[in-house]
């Protein structure tokens, strides 16, 4: 498969949950993250080519971060080995300038232990 990412993705030990902005439903936990997108592990059967308005929320306190709001397109999904969860890859399609700054700061903290 051809690599088309413009930014490196970073795996994180930080527990970031992705919630649907409108319903509050938990979509999953972020496994890796970049300025362009993220991969998550979900207990829900997410559909490829679905568009979501999301909140990225840390489960533990992170200075300066309550949440990041963004729009994302689910590009692909694949069942996990346990057949109960699925992996899903998202492309960020809508990110306000102030939210981009918060995301950049978060990525910088992930890169620099």
Secondary structure, DSSP 4 states (H G I P E B T S, - for coil): -----SS--EE-SS-EEEEETTT--EEEEEEEE-SSEEEEEESS---TTEEEEEEEEESS-BTTBS-EEEEEEEEEEEE-TTSS-EEEEEEEEE--HHHHHHHHHHHHHHH--
